[in-house]
Structures are given as C-alpha cells and as structure tokens.
Amino acid sequence: MGKTVTFSFNSGEYIGTAATETFTLDELGIDEILEGVALKEELDRVFKAG
C-alpha cells in the first residue's frame, strides 16, 4: 500500500458527530514522491478545490 493521509472531524456543536476518512495519495491524484512543503501544498490544493 502507498502513502496515505487521514482526515478527522469532530463537531463541537453536535455531540457524537464525527467522521474519519483515509485516502491514498494515488486516490487524491497526488504524486507519492512529494514530501514536506510540496506535499502539504498539494494536499491543501486538493481539499480547497471542493
């Protein structure tokens, strides 16, 4: 399995409302050779696009 990234959300307003999702970089269309700042910038770009 390749590199993965996991995002979690917990609501401060609605008790018990939470979600966790794990994606591979391949699923997100991100090159697995990226590291550090370049990887962070790509993740920011992918999740701001939605």
C-alpha positions in Angstrom: 0.0 0.0 0.0 1.2 3.5 -0.8 1.3 6.6 1.4 -2.0 7.6 3.0 -3.5 10.7 4.6 -6.3 10.5 7.2 -8.7 13.4 7.9 -10.8 13.5 11.0 -13.7 15.8 12.0 -15.4 16.2 15.4 -18.3 18.6 15.8 -18.1 20.9 18.8 -21.7 21.7 18.3 -23.3 18.3 17.8 -22.3 15.7 20.3 -21.4 12.4 18.7 -21.0 13.8 15.3 -17.6 12.8 13.9 -16.0 11.4 10.7 -12.7 9.9 9.8 -11.6 9.1 6.2 -8.4 7.7 4.9 -7.2 8.3 1.3 -4.1 7.1 -0.6 -2.2 9.8 -2.3 -3.0 7.9 -5.6 -6.7 8.3 -4.9 -6.2 12.0 -4.5 -4.2 12.3 -7.7 -1.0 13.3 -5.8 2.5 12.1 -6.8 3.8 9.8 -4.0 7.4 11.2 -4.4 6.3 14.6 -2.9 7.4 15.3 0.6 7.4 18.1 3.1 6.2 21.5 1.9 5.4 20.3 -1.6 3.2 17.5 -0.2 1.4 19.9 2.1 0.8 22.4 -0.7 -0.7 19.7 -2.9 -3.0 18.4 -0.1 -4.1 22.0 0.6 -4.9 22.4 -3.1 -6.9 19.2 -3.4 -9.1 19.9 -0.3 -9.7 23.5 -1.1 -10.9 22.7 -4.6 -14.0 21.0 -3.3 
